Amino acid sequence: MTTVFIDTSSEEARRIIEFLKSVKYAKVFEGRELNIETIDAISKVEEGEVTEYGSVTDLMNALNKKGDSVQD
């Protein structure tokens, strides 16, 4: 997946967005201002800074452990 930010102030940019809406392999999310935390998270994923789990059970165990430490 690739994230693209387009400044829609020009007619050319609006035409690009209309083109992207017309193709089946692109999804356009309009009108959303991403906050800095979301932009940072997207950047980390693109750079490969992710945690992988072997199964849903492993993921849930890790989340439960984090939850236990937060409650203490």
CYANA upper distance limits for C-alpha pairs under 8 A (distance plus 0.5 A):
  2 THR  CA     46 GLU  CA      8.50
  3 THR  CA     42 ILE  CA      8.48
  6 ILE  CA     13 ALA  CA      7.23
  7 ASP  CA     13 ALA  CA      7.21
  8 THR  CA     13 ALA  CA      5.76
  8 THR  CA     14 ARG  CA      6.10
  9 SER  CA     13 ALA  CA      7.60
  9 SER  CA     14 ARG  CA      8.18
 10 SER  CA     14 ARG  CA      7.01
 11 GLU  CA     15 ARG  CA      6.75
 12 GLU  CA     16 ILE  CA      6.84
 13 ALA  CA     17 ILE  CA      6.88
 14 ARG  CA     18 GLU  CA      6.77
 15 ARG  CA     19 PHE  CA      6.70
 16 ILE  CA     20 LEU  CA      6.76
 17 ILE  CA     21 LYS  CA      6.73
 17 ILE  CA     28 VAL  CA      7.95
 18 GLU  CA     22 SER  CA      6.95
 19 PHE  CA     23 VAL  CA      7.34
 20 LEU  CA     26 ALA  CA      6.40
 20 LEU  CA     27 LYS  CA      7.81
 20 LEU  CA     28 VAL  CA      7.47
 21 LYS  CA     26 ALA  CA      7.23
 21 LYS  CA     27 LYS  CA      7.12
 21 LYS  CA     28 VAL  CA      6.68
 34 LEU  CA     38 THR  CA      6.53
 34 LEU  CA     39 ILE  CA      6.91
 35 ASN  CA     39 ILE  CA      6.90
 36 ILE  CA     40 ASP  CA      6.53
 37 GLU  CA     41 ALA  CA      6.63
 38 THR  CA     42 ILE  CA      6.66
 39 ILE  CA     43 SER  CA      6.71
 40 ASP  CA     44 LYS  CA      6.71
 41 ALA  CA     45 VAL  CA      6.80
 42 ILE  CA     46 GLU  CA      6.72
 43 SER  CA     47 GLU  CA      6.68
 44 LYS  CA     48 GLY  CA      6.73
 44 LYS  CA     49 GLU  CA      5.51
 44 LYS  CA     50 VAL  CA      7.67
 45 VAL  CA     49 GLU  CA      5.94
 45 VAL  CA     50 VAL  CA      6.43
 53 TYR  CA     58 ASP  CA      6.44
 53 TYR  CA     59 LEU  CA      6.25
 54 GLY  CA     58 ASP  CA      6.86
 54 GLY  CA     59 LEU  CA      8.35
 55 SER  CA     59 LEU  CA      6.95
 56 VAL  CA     60 MET  CA      6.58
 57 THR  CA     61 ASN  CA      6.60
 58 ASP  CA     62 ALA  CA      6.76
 59 LEU  CA     63 LEU  CA      6.71
 60 MET  CA     64 ASN  CA      6.50
 61 ASN  CA     65 LYS  CA      6.68
 62 ALA  CA     66 LYS  CA      6.83
 63 LEU  CA     67 GLY  CA      6.62
 64 ASN  CA     68 ASP  CA      6.60
 65 LYS  CA     69 SER  CA      6.94
 66 LYS  CA     70 VAL  CA      6.86
 67 GLY  CA     71 GLN  CA      6.88
 68 ASP  CA     72 ASP  CA      7.14
